[in-house]
Amino acid sequence: MMNTKEVRLSVLTKEAALIALEARNNSMEVLRTPYLLTQEDQLQFLKELQTSKIYSNRYWSVEYFESDNWRPVGMGGLTGIQWENRIAEISLIIHQHWRNRGIGQIAAALLLDEGFGNLGLKTIFGECYLCNCNTVQFWKFFARVYFGYTTTLPNRKYYKGKFWDSLYFSIDNSGQRN
């Protein structure tokens, strides 16, 4: 079992952004946008994040400690932050090579801690598409552990010639964690 000392969030780096780009472009079924991004697109996104005076999006490198080194394995964020309502959407992508090791669970917990603890958010929500059953099971589990709410929304993604429903989840900062 992995412990939290093996995963951390840190300042978003170019290397982590490019790792996330590769993971993103190989996981089209989990995305809202139905097109591939280029390296130039991702670097422009990173530049905009670093220079923006608007603080409605926060992103971090997800790093895994292995062989005495911290290695970027993806990125996570809290997006569309509505400061007046204290809500945000969670975003997390881990490179395929690093999946199914518990890294995503710890990274998601760290993102919730950032949102609830450091940013003072009340609610963090997200959406995942039923065409990716692994992602759906992950977020159902996470919502249950954090006393969240889930519902199914019909026809939210068109993928491979078919409309798919989505799992919408919402986790409140209730202070009740297992």
N, C-alpha and C positions, 0 to 999 in steps of 0.2 A: 504494500500500500504506500502510495506516494504521500509525503507530507508537504505542508505549505511552505516549508523552507526551500523546497526544490523549484518553486514557481514564483515569479514576481511580475509586477507591472513596473515598467520604467519609461523614461522619456521615449517617445516614438522616434525611431531611427529610420534612416533610408533602408538599411538592410532588412529590418522587420517589415517595413511597408512593401518591399519587393517580395519577401517571402509570402506575405498576405496576398499580394497580387497573384502570385502563382497558384496559391490555394483557392483563391476566389475564382480565377478563370477555369479551374478544374472542378468547380462545384456549382455549376450554373443553376442547378435545381434549388439551391438555398437562397438565391438572390432575387431581389425585386427587379433589378435591371436585367434585361434579356440579352445583353451583348457583352463581349469581351472588352477588357480595358487594355491599353498598351502600357508599356513602361513609362512613356512620356505622360500619359494620363495620370498614373499613380504618383509620379514625381511632382506633377503640377498640384495634385490634391495635397500632398505632403507640404509643399511650399505654401499653399493657401492656408493650411492649418497653422503653420509656424508664423505666418505674418498677419493673420486676421486679428482684428481688434474686437470681433464678435465672439463671444464665449458660449455659443450654443452647442458646440461639439467639443468633446474631450476624448482624445485617443491615446493609447499607451501601447508600447511593445509588450508582448507577452514573452517572457523569457523562462527557460528551463535550465536548471543547474545540472550539468553533466560533465564528468571528467575534469573537475576543478575549473570549469568555465561556465559563464552564463551565456546561453545560446538563444537568439531570437527564434521563436517557433510560430509566431503569428502576431495578430494585433487585436485589441479590444477597445471598445469605447462606449461612451454615453452620448447619444446624439439627440438633436432636436430639443435640447434642454429648454424647458419653459421655467425660468427662474421664478416668475410670479406664481406659478401653480406647483412648483417644486416637483416636476416630473421629467423623465427622460426615457428614451428607448435604448436598450442595451444592444450592442453589436459585438460579435466575437467570431473570429475566424482563426482556426489553427491549421497549419499545414498538414496535409494528409499523412506525411511520414510520422508525425507526432501525435496523431489521434489515437484514441482508445487506450490511453495511458493514465487518464485521470487529470491531465493538464487542463483540459477545458473546464472541468468542474471547479478546480481551484481558481483558475482565471476568472470564471463567472462569479465566484464568491468574492474574489478581490475587487471586481468591478462593482458589485453590490456594496461592499465596504466603502469603496471610494465615493459612490453616489450617496449612500445614506450617512456615512460617517464624516467624510471630508467636505462634500458638497451640500449637505443638508437637504437632500431630496426626500420626498415623502413616498413617491411611487416610481418604480422602474418597470417598464413593460417591454414586450417584444412580440414578434410574430414569426412563425416558421411554417413552412409549407408541407403538406402531407405527402408530397412526392418524395420527401426525404425522411423516411421513418426513423433513422438514427437520430437526426436532429430533433424531431418531434418527441421521441422518447426521452432524450436528454433534458429538454425544457419542461416536459411534464414532470419528470422527477424533481427538477430544480424548484419548480413552483410548489410542489408538494412539500419539499423539505423546508422551504421558506414561507409556508402558509400562504401561498399565492392563490390566485384565481385563474382558471382557464376556461376558454370557450372555443368552439369551432365556428369559423366564419366561412360561408360557402363561396366557391368560385373565386378565389383570390389570386391564383397564378395560372397562367397558360404556359404549359411546358410539354414538349414532345406531343403536340397535337391534341392536348386535352386540358380541361380546366381542373384545377386541384383546390381543395379546401385548405384552410390554414388553421393552425392552433395559435390563438392569441392568448398571451399570458400577462398577468399583472401581479407584481410583488410590492407590498406596502412595507414601509419601515415600522413594523409593529413591535420590534424588539423581541419577538418570539422566534428564536432559532433553535433548531435541534442540534 
